[in-house]
Amino acid sequence: MPRNLIYAVAAVVVVGLVAFAVVRSSKPAAPPEASAPAAAEASAPADVPFIEQAAAKQLVDQNGATLLDVRDAEAYLVAHVPGALQIPLSRVEGEVPFLPKEKTIVAYCTCPHDEAAIEAVQILQHAGVQNAKVLRGGLQEWTRLGYPTASGMK
């Protein structure tokens, strides 16, 4: 009799787990259009300035900006804006004293809503750097617009 009881309990547990999985997977997901703007708004604090791609390109062409790629070294080696400094987000705070502050500092990443670049600019602002901006759309938008990119250590 105890063996039959064990089988019965095991069967009830399995049926319960399957029912839980079915109920959980059948909940309708929020449409992507509804959740994307909220996520973008939540990740972009009002006190963080952005710079549009065309304005950043113009500054770069006039040697009026220091570009800061806050992605990891491997991503930088694959593709980056020519002349950009590669400083991962985790090291930005320690590198503040060494950044050229006479130019606008433009941070970029490849995050969906520029999260890492926003965080980098917040770190720079907290350290007293007032001319730091986030490149809206990051490297993806830069590339989509046909602006030049480099790879390797160039």
GUDOLUM-855992 format. One record per residue (C-alpha): residue in one letter; x, y, z. Coordinates in steps of 0.05 Angstrom, whole numbers, padded with zeros to 5 digits, always signed. Each point is the difference from the previous one (the first is absolute). Layout:
BEGIN
aXYZ
...
REM end
This chain:
BEGIN
m+00000+00000+00000
p+00055+00052+00015
r+00029-00009-00069
n-00068+00017-00032
l-00004+00061+00045
i+00068+00024-00024
y-00021-00009-00073
a-00064+00038+00012
v+00036+00058+00034
a+00051+00002-00055
a-00055+00001-00053
v-00035+00058+00036
v+00065+00039+00004
v+00015-00010-00074
v-00071+00020-00021
g+00005+00061+00045
l+00067+00021-00031
v-00026-00010-00071
a-00063+00040+00016
f+00042+00056+00030
a+00044+00003-00062
v-00060+00001-00046
v-00034+00056+00039
r+00064+00040+00005
s+00015-00005-00075
s-00070+00017-00021
k-00001+00070+00031
p+00000+00052-00055
a+00064+00039-00006
a-00002+00076-00003
p+00008+00025-00071
p+00072+00023-00013
e-00024+00069-00022
a-00032+00012+00068
s+00060-00020+00041
a+00057+00030-00041
p-00016+00074+00011
a-00009-00011+00075
a+00067-00034+00004
a+00033+00056-00040
e-00031+00053+00044
a+00021-00037+00063
s+00072-00007-00022
a+00010+00072-00023
p+00003+00048+00059
a-00019+00072-00016
d+00067+00027+00025
v+00041-00040-00050
p+00012+00038-00065
f-00002-00036-00067
i+00032+00019-00065
e-00030-00019-00067
q+00042-00039-00050
a+00008+00056-00051
a+00023+00050+00053
a+00049-00050+00029
k+00027-00016-00069
q+00011+00075-00012
l+00037+00007+00066
v+00043-00060-00017
d+00016+00028-00069
q+00021+00066+00033
n+00041-00035+00053
g-00046+00029+00052
a-00019-00064+00036
t+00032-00056+00039
l-00038-00064-00015
l-00005-00050+00057
d-00018-00072-00018
v-00023-00030+00066
r-00007-00072-00026
d+00049-00056+00015
a+00065-00007-00038
e-00024-00058-00043
a-00060+00040-00026
y+00046+00060-00013
l+00048-00042-00041
v-00058-00024-00045
a-00025+00070-00016
h+00004+00070+00029
v-00001+00073-00021
p+00070+00018-00025
g+00040+00036+00053
a-00046-00021+00058
l+00032-00015+00067
q-00019-00069+00025
i-00015+00005+00074
p-00048-00053+00027
l-00056+00027+00043
s+00030-00032+00062
r+00063+00042-00008
v-00029+00068-00020
e+00002+00028+00071
g+00074-00016+00008
e+00017+00031-00068
v-00034+00067+00011
p+00064+00036+00019
f+00033-00021-00065
l-00056+00019-00048
p+00009+00063-00042
k-00052+00048+00028
e+00011+00057-00050
k-00045-00037-00050
t-00070-00028+00004
i+00003-00072+00024
v-00048-00044-00039
a-00013-00069+00030
y-00030-00056-00040
c-00016-00074+00006
t-00043-00051-00036
c-00054-00007+00054
p-00072+00002-00024
h-00015+00065+00036
d+00071+00027+00009
e+00001-00024+00073
a+00075-00008+00008
a+00015+00067-00034
i-00052+00034+00045
e+00033-00030+00061
a+00069+00022-00024
v-00025+00072-00010
q-00031-00002+00070
i+00067-00022+00028
l+00035+00056-00038
q-00051+00051+00024
h+00009-00023+00072
a+00075+00009-00008
g-00011+00072-00023
v+00004-00009-00075
q-00055+00044-00028
n+00011-00008-00075
a-00016-00075-00005
k-00056-00025-00044
v-00031-00066-00022
l+00002-00017-00075
r-00073-00014-00014
g-00006-00068-00033
g+00071-00019+00014
l+00045-00037-00048
q-00059-00035-00035
e-00030+00066-00023
w+00070+00027-00018
t+00010-00061-00045
r-00071+00002-00028
l+00012+00072-00022
g+00062-00022-00038
y+00050+00038+00044
p+00070-00030+00001
t+00019-00055+00047
a+00066-00035+00015
s+00020-00067+00027
g+00059-00025+00039
m+00043+00051+00036
k-00008+00055-00053
REM end
